[in-house]
Amino acid sequence: MPQNSWKQVKHHDFAAGEPDRGPGVPSALTNNPRAGQWDGRRMCRSMIADYKRFLMTDGEGIRCSIYVSGCPFRCDGCYNSSIWDFQAGYEYNQRLEDQIMDDLSQSFVQGLTLLGGEPLLNTPVLIPLVRRIRERFGDAKDIWCWTGYTWEELMRPGETPDKRELLELIDVLVDGRYLKDQHDSLLQFRGSRNQRIIDVRKSLEVEEPVIWGRLHDQERFIPEMYGKDRDDAEGDK
């Protein structure tokens, strides 16, 4: 995974002394916000960095993925640092939304993935979109979301209500900043060991994070596995 290590960023812990913020928080490799410090209803500029159709990398099954612009976490080594700016990319529009709906109507598409940038700071765009998806498809299409926030941060008193509103429309949340000192290429759908794949509905029911039931991390690199299988096969000859 390429890293934009040329970006030198000074990071801050804006909630210094606050306990129980989830795995990896605070970190000197990212910004760490107070509850409600970042309000997507004000920060969002309705800009989209990219939209990709029919992928198998951004969650389970074949998916469509929308990449929103803007992220103040600014994780050191971020793969998408080019879209930290809330004004990067192009403006979200009705034509794109209709394209997303048409793509999701394909029977082989399992759902939509929200990435960025920071989706939970682009709620003015994503809440109406996901509501439209739910109204048309119900639970037949699932919604995945990547966020720099931890579950514990999102549940803090004082966090902006739009985040919870979007969260309640999501099925699976990959939470937490990317921390390059915890990078692990064997992880499923995430880049560092502090990040979790969370079943949102079950978590909201029990009021604590519940790990997605189909989590399956690798134990070793795939090329290494294939190499061993080949060597074993050759040894049997």
C-alpha positions in Angstrom: 0.0 0.0 0.0 1.6 3.3 -1.0 2.0 5.9 1.6 2.2 9.7 1.1 5.0 10.1 3.7 6.0 13.4 2.2 3.2 15.1 4.1 4.6 16.4 7.4 1.7 17.2 9.7 1.7 18.4 13.3 -1.0 16.5 15.2 -3.0 17.5 18.3 -4.9 15.8 21.1 -7.8 18.1 21.6 -9.4 15.9 24.3 -6.3 15.4 26.4 -7.0 13.6 29.6 -10.3 12.1 28.4 -10.3 8.3 29.0 -11.8 5.4 27.2 -11.8 6.7 23.6 -11.2 3.3 22.0 -8.2 1.4 20.6 -5.2 3.5 19.6 -6.7 6.8 20.9 -5.0 9.2 21.5 -2.2 8.8 19.0 0.6 11.2 18.1 0.2 10.1 14.5 -3.3 11.6 14.1 -5.5 14.5 15.3 -7.8 13.5 18.2 -11.0 15.6 18.5 -13.2 16.5 21.4 -16.8 15.4 21.3 -18.6 17.6 18.9 -15.5 19.6 17.8 -16.0 18.7 14.2 -19.5 19.2 12.8 -20.0 17.8 9.4 -23.2 19.9 9.0 -20.9 22.9 8.8 -17.7 21.5 7.4 -19.1 19.5 4.5 -18.8 21.1 1.1 -20.8 18.3 -0.7 -17.7 17.4 -2.7 -16.9 13.9 -4.0 -13.4 12.6 -4.7 -14.4 9.5 -6.6 -17.2 7.0 -7.2 -16.3 3.4 -8.2 -18.6 0.7 -9.5 -18.5 -3.1 -8.9 -15.5 -3.6 -6.6 -14.6 -6.5 -4.3 -12.1 -4.6 -2.1 -14.3 -2.2 -0.1 -16.2 -4.7 2.0 -18.0 -8.0 1.5 -19.3 -9.0 -1.9 -19.4 -6.9 -5.1 -20.0 -3.3 -4.1 -20.2 0.3 -5.2 -18.1 2.9 -3.3 -18.4 6.6 -2.9 -15.4 8.6 -1.6 -16.3 11.8 0.0 -13.8 14.7 0.4 -12.5 16.2 3.6 -10.8 14.7 6.7 -9.3 16.5 9.6 -7.9 13.4 11.3 -4.9 13.6 8.9 -3.4 10.3 9.8 0.3 10.1 9.2 0.8 7.8 6.2 -2.8 8.1 5.0 -3.4 6.5 1.6 -6.0 9.2 0.7 -4.2 12.3 1.9 -4.9 14.0 -1.4 -8.6 14.3 -0.4 -8.1 15.7 3.2 -9.4 19.1 1.7 -13.2 19.4 1.9 -13.1 21.2 -1.4 -11.2 18.5 -3.3 -12.8 16.7 -6.2 -16.2 17.6 -7.8 -19.6 18.5 -6.4 -22.1 15.8 -5.6 -25.1 16.0 -7.9 -28.4 14.3 -8.8 -26.9 12.6 -11.8 -24.3 10.8 -9.7 -27.0 9.9 -7.1 -29.2 8.4 -9.8 -26.2 6.5 -11.2 -25.6 5.0 -7.7 -29.2 3.9 -7.5 -29.1 2.3 -10.9 -25.9 0.5 -10.1 -27.3 -0.8 -6.8 -30.3 -2.2 -8.6 -28.1 -4.8 -10.2 -28.8 -8.1 -8.6 -25.1 -9.0 -8.2 -24.3 -5.8 -6.2 -24.4 -6.5 -2.5 -24.3 -2.9 -1.3 -22.7 0.6 -1.0 -19.6 1.5 0.8 -18.9 5.0 2.2 -15.3 6.1 2.4 -13.2 9.2 2.2 -12.1 11.5 3.4 -14.4 11.2 6.5 -18.0 10.0 5.8 -19.3 11.1 9.2 -18.3 14.6 8.4 -20.2 14.5 5.1 -23.6 13.8 6.6 -25.5 16.4 4.5 -24.7 14.3 1.4 -24.7 10.8 2.8 -27.8 10.8 5.0 -30.2 11.7 2.2 -28.5 9.2 -0.1 -28.6 6.3 2.3 -32.2 7.1 3.3 -33.1 6.9 -0.4 -31.3 3.5 -0.7 -33.2 2.2 2.4 -36.6 3.5 1.0 -36.0 1.7 -2.3 -34.1 -1.5 -1.3 -34.9 -1.9 2.4 -32.3 -4.2 3.9 -31.6 -6.0 0.6 -28.5 -3.9 0.1 -26.1 -3.4 2.9 -24.2 -0.2 3.8 -20.5 -0.3 4.9 -18.7 2.8 6.2 -15.1 3.5 7.0 -14.5 6.2 9.7 -11.5 7.7 11.6 -13.7 7.9 14.7 -13.8 5.1 17.1 -17.1 3.6 18.3 -16.4 5.0 21.7 -15.9 8.5 20.4 -19.1 8.4 18.4 -21.0 7.4 21.6 -19.6 10.3 23.7 -22.0 12.8 25.2 -21.8 16.0 23.2 -21.1 14.4 19.8 -23.2 16.0 17.0 -26.5 14.1 16.4 -26.0 13.8 12.6 -23.3 11.2 13.2 -25.6 9.0 15.1 -28.3 9.6 12.5 -26.1 8.2 9.7 -24.7 5.5 12.0 -28.2 4.1 12.5 -28.5 3.6 8.7 -25.3 1.7 8.4 -24.8 -2.1 8.7 -21.0 -2.4 9.1 -18.6 0.2 10.4 -14.8 0.0 10.1 -13.7 2.3 12.9 -10.6 4.0 14.0 -7.7 6.0 12.5 -5.1 4.4 10.4 -2.0 4.2 12.6 1.1 3.4 10.6 3.0 2.0 13.7 0.2 -0.7 13.9 0.1 -1.4 10.1 -0.7 -5.0 9.3 -1.1 -6.3 5.8 -2.9 -9.5 7.0 -5.9 -7.7 8.3 -9.3 -8.0 6.5 -10.6 -4.7 5.1 -8.4 -2.5 7.3 -4.9 -1.2 7.5 -3.9 -1.2 11.2 -4.5 -3.4 14.2 -6.4 -0.8 16.2 -9.2 -0.7 13.6 -12.3 -2.9 14.0 -15.1 -4.2 11.8 -18.2 -3.6 13.8 -21.8 -4.9 13.4 -23.6 -1.6 13.9 -27.1 -2.9 14.6 -26.0 -5.4 17.2 -23.7 -2.8 18.8 -26.5 -0.3 19.1 -28.7 -2.9 20.7 -26.2 -3.8 23.4 -24.6 -0.3 23.6 -21.1 -1.6 23.1 -19.0 -2.5 20.0 -19.8 -6.0 18.6 -17.3 -7.3 16.1 -18.7 -8.3 12.7 -19.5 -12.0 12.7 -17.7 -12.9 9.4 -14.3 -11.4 10.4 -11.5 -13.5 8.9 -8.0 -12.1 9.0 -5.2 -13.9 7.3 -2.5 -15.7 9.3 0.2 -15.2 6.7 0.7 -13.6 3.3 -1.1 -15.2 0.4 2.1 -15.5 -1.8 3.7 -17.4 1.1 0.7 -19.7 1.3 0.8 -20.4 -2.4 4.5 -21.0 -2.3 4.2 -23.6 0.5 1.4 -25.4 -1.4 3.6 -25.5 -4.5 6.5 -26.8 -2.6 4.4 -29.5 -0.9 3.0 -30.5 -4.3 6.5 -30.8 -5.8 7.6 -32.8 -2.8 4.9 -35.3 -3.4 6.1 -36.0 -6.9 
